Amino acid sequence: MKKLRANMDRYFDLLDERWRALPLRKQRQYTLYFFVVYLLLTVVVIGKVMYDTSKSGNNMVIKHIENPVLKNGNPARLPDSVSTILKNQIYERK
């Protein structure tokens, strides 16, 4: 784990050196591009959420979660889970 952290630190230091080696104008240009892409992505996601919520047939029904085992029948007659475990045929004696 320490070796991985050391390798990552070296890699990030290398990236930092490469970033600092760029001219200031290029750094600003790249930062502006990343910000514009982030802003565009944010607008698209917000627009998609607004579009989905504006649909008229978008009704959400909230109800309790029911246990599917209890739906099938009386819980008193359900077998114990320990007794229902099936053995693997490989490990049984012949």
C-alpha positions in Angstrom: 0.0 0.0 0.0 2.9 2.4 0.8 4.4 1.6 -2.6 1.1 2.4 -4.3 0.9 5.7 -2.5 4.5 6.6 -3.3 3.9 5.8 -7.0 0.7 8.0 -7.0 2.5 10.8 -5.3 5.3 10.7 -7.9 2.7 10.7 -10.7 0.8 13.6 -9.3 4.1 15.5 -8.7 5.0 14.9 -12.4 1.6 16.2 -13.5 2.0 19.2 -11.3 5.4 19.9 -12.8 3.9 19.6 -16.3 1.1 21.9 -15.4 3.4 24.5 -14.0 5.6 24.3 -17.1 2.7 25.4 -19.3 2.6 29.1 -20.0 0.1 31.1 -17.9 -2.0 31.9 -20.9 -2.4 28.1 -21.7 -3.3 27.4 -18.1 -6.1 30.0 -18.1 -7.3 28.7 -21.4 -7.5 25.1 -20.2 -9.1 26.2 -17.0 -11.7 28.1 -18.9 -12.4 25.1 -21.2 -12.9 22.8 -18.2 -15.2 25.3 -16.6 -17.3 25.7 -19.7 -17.6 21.9 -20.1 -18.6 21.6 -16.4 -21.2 24.4 -16.8 -22.6 22.9 -20.0 -22.9 19.5 -18.3 -24.7 21.1 -15.3 -27.2 22.9 -17.5 -27.9 19.7 -19.4 -28.5 17.7 -16.2 -30.7 20.4 -14.7 -32.7 20.7 -18.0 -33.2 16.9 -18.1 -34.4 16.9 -14.5 -36.8 19.8 -15.2 -38.1 18.0 -18.4 -38.7 14.7 -16.6 -40.5 16.4 -13.7 -42.7 18.5 -15.9 -44.3 15.5 -17.5 -47.9 15.1 -16.4 -47.9 11.3 -16.0 -45.1 11.4 -13.5 -46.9 10.3 -10.4 -44.9 8.6 -7.6 -46.7 6.2 -5.3 -45.3 5.9 -1.9 -46.3 2.8 0.1 -44.8 0.5 2.7 -42.4 -2.2 1.6 -43.8 -5.6 2.3 -41.8 -8.8 3.0 -42.3 -11.1 0.0 -42.0 -14.2 2.2 -44.8 -13.0 4.4 -47.0 -12.4 1.3 -46.9 -16.1 0.3 -48.5 -17.4 3.5 -48.5 -17.8 7.2 -45.1 -17.0 8.7 -45.7 -19.6 11.4 -45.4 -22.5 8.9 -42.2 -21.2 7.3 -39.3 -23.6 7.8 -36.2 -22.6 9.6 -33.5 -21.4 7.2 -30.8 -23.6 8.9 -32.8 -26.7 8.1 -33.3 -25.8 4.5 -29.6 -25.5 3.6 -28.8 -28.1 1.0 -25.4 -29.8 1.2 -23.1 -29.7 -1.8 -22.8 -33.2 -3.4 -19.0 -32.9 -3.6 -18.5 -32.8 0.1 -20.9 -35.7 1.0 -19.7 -39.2 1.7 -20.8 -42.0 -0.6 
